[in-house]
């Protein structure tokens, strides 16, 4: 349970405060409601590029990192398909430094050609190293456009291609900033041993004068229902064949999410899970296998991927997976097996409430997605799942006509 106070400034900035008397550290998290799904299909990768640009200097602060380090702080950020998130931790007595830094770059960046060129080069190098020149690096560049034909989840956060990044202009950068990096499109979450009145006063001092901007109206194309299986086979210079299967599922906020998340754990979480026991250990068809849910704000994917054992064909692997899925769809899971995966979830939730950084981040992300109050409802929602939920949602999700399959084949020696 994370107690918190939530309110809004006049400029629309949502503020969440959590008091934790057990730590000398304060965490400040700002979530901007913008991800790669909000990009122009002809200029992708901009949200991720912008994450880097936010560290390139703001109007009154040429270097973001130096003041953070001088007060004993640490900072980082991430971008995904739905949000861009910035977070830092520092001694609570230096909390105002964080507000000074974050408010200055929320108000206005430096917008220098040098910073833009430097960050473009950083992102291009990341694209090459992590996606183009790394074994299996292009998997999601292939799988996502196979699964999504219309919705902007079809491209990865890094972007569709390097050219979209290298050709980004300063005018596009400024338009992106003033569209999305607005107080009324952000959530500020602060956790630590806070003097609540003093913290509110500082937030008003540093953020209250930032002007509200025109509210972005998200109107994304809806992905039509998939009615037939999709298959793509590629050959790459990788050690082993790998199978990827992506099944359509609902949003992170859907009630069904919790049972499908548990299904992923039933199948692959730990060495006692079904897929590991049956397909890795006993039948030795895979050397490793995993299942996960993406948990996206819009309709997402349930993904199963596995490295094939030597001399195993994709057909054999596919048939074995289908057999496991049919068992889950046709037979009720025992209460014991369900309780086991629920206990693992409870452990994860427990640890997510130990660190102030995690609490600040979880509150901000929950508020951006829906409402912050949901962070305190997660355990009850998982606890409420029954074998009947697992049965019905397995039958609903694990359908081959809504599956996109990638056969990622290792090149054979000639």
N, C-alpha and C positions, 0 to 999 in steps of 0.2 A: 504494500500500500504506500503510495507516494502522495502525501498531502501537498497541496499547492494553492496558490492564489492566482487568479487570471483576470486581466482587465485590458482595456484598449486605450491608447493615446488618441488625441483628437485627430491626428493624421492617419489613423487606421492601423498603426502598429500594434499587434497583439503581444502582450507581455505576460509571461508565466514565471512566477517566483516560487521556489521550493527551499525551505529552511532546513538545513541539516547541521545540527550542532556538533556532530562527531568528526568534523574534518576542518583543517585550517585552509583547505583549498576551495576556491570558487570556480565554477564552470559556467561559461557563457556560450550559448549556442544560438545561432541565427539560421533559420531555414527560410529560403526563398522559394516561393511556390512556382518554380520553373525547372523543367528538365528537358531532356532531348525530345520528348513528345511535343513540345511547344515550338520546335524549330520549323523553318521553311524546308520542305523536302529537297529544295535545290541549294540549300546552304546548311548542311548538317554539321554537327560537332561544335556548334557555337556555344551551347550551354557549358560544355566541358572546357572549351577554350576560355570562356569567361571566368570559370572557377580559378584558372591560373592568372588571368588578368587582374583579379581582385587583390592579388599579392604584389602587383607591379607598381604600387604607389597611388595615393589618393591626393586630393587637392592640397591639403596642408601637411601631409605625411609622406615624404618621398620613399621611405622603406618601412614596410609593415613589420617585418620580423625583428628588427633591431630593438624597438621599444618593448616588445614582448619578452625578448631574451633578457633585457636589462632589469626587468622586474620579476625574473624567475618563472616566466610562463612558457607554455608550449602551445602550438596551434597546428591545425590541419583543416582539410576540407574534403568533400567528395561530391560528385555529381552522379545522378542516375537518370533513369528515364522520366522520373516524376518530380524530383526536387534537386536543389543545390544547397548543400549544408556546410556551414562554417562553424568551427568550434575551437575554443581555447580554454586552458586551465591556468590559474595563477594564484598566488597567495591572496586570501580574501581582502587583506588590507590594501592590495593594489588593484582592486576591482575597477576603480574609475579609469584606469589605463585601458582596460578592455573596452569600456563604453566610448572613450575618446577615439580609439582606433576604429571600432566597428561603425560608429556614427559617421566618421569622416568619409569612409569609403562607401557607405550607403548613400551619403549626400551627393558625392561627386568624385569620380576617379580622375587621375591626372590626364588620361587619354593622350599618351605620347606615342608617336610612331615607333620609337625605340622599344618601348615596353611591348607594344603589339607585335613587333617583329621578333623580339626575344621569345615571347610566349608562343607565338606560332611555331617557331623552330622547336621549342620544347615539346609541344603536342605532336608535331610531325614525327619527331624522333620516338616519342612514346608509341605512336601508331605503328611505326616500323618495327620497333623492338618487341612490343607486346602482342601485336596482331598479325603482322605480315611475315616476320622473320622468326617467329617462335613456333615450335611444334604444337599443333592443334590451336594456334592462336586465332585462326580465322573461323573457328567453329560457329560462334554466335553471329559472325558476319554472314554466314551461310544459313544457319538455322532460323534466325528471326525473320528474314524476308520470305522464307519458305512457309512459316507459320502465319505471318501477317501479310495480307495482300493490300490492305487499305490503311489500317491504323498506323500512326507514326512509331509504334513500337517495332516496326519492321527494320529500323536501323539502330545500330548500337550507339551507346553514348559517345564513343570516340568519333562517330560520324560514318558516312557511307564510304568516303574516299579522302585521300590526302588533299586533293585539289580543292575540296570545299573549305578546308582549313587554310591552305596557302593563299587562297584568293579572297579571304575575308577582308573587307575594307574598314577603315576607321568609321565611316558613316554607318555601316551595319553594326559595328560595335556600340556606337553611341545610341542607336535606335534600340538595340537589345537592352542596354542598361536602363534607359529611361522608360522602357516598357515593363520590365520585370523586376528591377532592383529598386523597388519602391517600398516605403514603410507599410503601405496598405496591402502589400503582397508578401509580407514577411511575418515571421513569428520569432520573437526574442525570448529565450528561456534562460533563466539564471538559477543556479543551485549552489548551496553552500551555507556556511554559518552567517547568514545575512542579517544585518540590521535593516529590517524591512522598510521602515520609513526613510532611512538614509538611501537605501538602494532605489526606492521609487523616485526620490528627489534627484538622484544622479541620472536615472534613466530619462526623466523629464528634461533635465538640463541638456543632455547630449543628443537625445533623439526627438524631443518634442518639436523643435523648430524645422525639422526636415519636412519639406512640402509633400503633401499627398499628391500622387500622380494619377492620371487617368487609369481606371481599373481595367485590367486586361480581361477580356471575355473569352474564355476557352470554349471553342466549338470544334472539337475534333471529330473526324469521320469515324463512324461506328464500324467495327470489323464485322462483316456478315458471317453468319454461321457457316462453318466448314462442313461440307456434305460428302466429301470424298477424301480418301487418304492421299497424302502427298509424299513423294519419295525423291530424294536427291542423293546421287552417289558421286563422290569425288575421290581422287587419288592424290596423296601427298607424301612427301618424304618424311615419314614419321615411323616410330618403332613398331607399333602394333595397330591393327584394325580397331576402330572404335565405333560403337553404335549409339546414336542419339535419337530419342523419341520425345516429341513435345506434344502434349495433349492440352486442348483448350480447357480453361477453367475460369471462374468468376473473379471478381475484384477482391482486394484485401479486406474490404469492409463488408463483404457478403457473409451471411451466417454460415454458409457452406465452407468457408475458408478453413475453419478450425478442424473440421473432420478430414478435409483433404490434406491439410498439413500433417495430421496424425497418420494418414495413410502413407505419406512419404517416409515417416519414421518407422512404421510397421514394416515397410518394404526394405529399408536400407540403413537405418540408424543403428550402427554397432554390429559386432560380429554375431550376435544372436538374431539379427533381423532375417526376414524370410529370404530375400534375394542373396544375401551373403551365405547363409546356411545352405540353401538349395542349389544355387547356380555357381557360386565360387567354391565353397568347401566340398559339397557332395558330388555334384555333376561336373565340376571343373570346366565349365563353359566360359566363364569370365575370370580374369585375374583380379578385377575389381569392378564394383558397380555402385551406383549412387542414384538416389531419387530426391528431388527437391521441388518446392514451389517458389515461384518468383515473387509472389506477394505484392503485385503492382496495384496502383490506384485504379487503373482501368482493367478490363478483362485480361487475365494473365495466362501463364503456362505452367503445367505440371511436367517436369522434365526428368526423364530417366536416361542415364548414360553409363556405358560400361566398356572397359577394355576387354576385347575378346582374347581368350586363351589361344595358344598356338594351334593351328590346323582346324580351328572352328570357323564355320562359315556364317555369314550374316543371316542366312535362312535358319540355321540351327539356333542361333542366338535369339532371333525374333520369335521363333516357335516356343522356345523355352520361356521367354518373357510372357508371351500370350498365355501359356499354361499357368504361370504364377498369377497373372491378372485375373484369369477365369476363376481360379480358386478363391481369390478375394471377392470376386463379384457374385459367386454362387454359394458361398458358405459364410455363415456368421462367424465373426472373430470372437474368441473367448474373452470373457471379462478380464481374465488374468493378463492376456497379451495386451489388451487395451490399456489396462492400468499401468503396465510397465512403461509404455511410451508416454502416457500422461505424466508419470513421475519424472521422466527425463525433461519434459517440457517445464514442469514446475521448477526443476533445478535451474534451467536456463533463465526463467523469469526471476527466480530468487537472485541469481548473480547479476541480473540486469538492474537490480535496485541497490547494489552495494556501492558503486562508484558515482560520485556527483556528476562526472562527465556523461555517463550513460543515462542518468536520470534526466539531466537537462536535455540531452538529445532526444530521448524517447518521448518526453513531453512535447517538444517542439514538432517532431515528426508526426505524432498522433494528432496534434491540433491542426497541422497542415493538411493531413489526410481526411480528418473527420472532426473530432473534438479530443482535447487532451484527456478528458475523463476516461477514455477507453483504455488507458494504460493500467487502470485499476480494475478493469473488468475482464482482462485476458484470462486469468486463471479460472474464473468461474465459467467462462465460455468453453474452455477446453474441458473442464470437469463435466460439463453438461452433455458432452458427446457420448452417445451410446453405440453398441454394436449395430443397431439399426441404421444410425447415421453413416457409419462406415460402409455398411452393405449398400445402402441406396446411393451414396455419393460415389462409391467405386464404380457402380454400374453406370452412373451418369457421366463420369469423367473419362474412364478408361475405355473409350470407343475408338476403334481404328479409323472410322470415317471422319473423326475430328483430330487425327494424329498426323503430324509432320515428321517424317523419318529421314535422318541423315546417316548414310553409310560412309564413314570416313575411313577410306581404305589405304593401308600402307603400300607404297610402291614395291613391286616385286623386283628382285635382282634379276637382271637379264644375263 
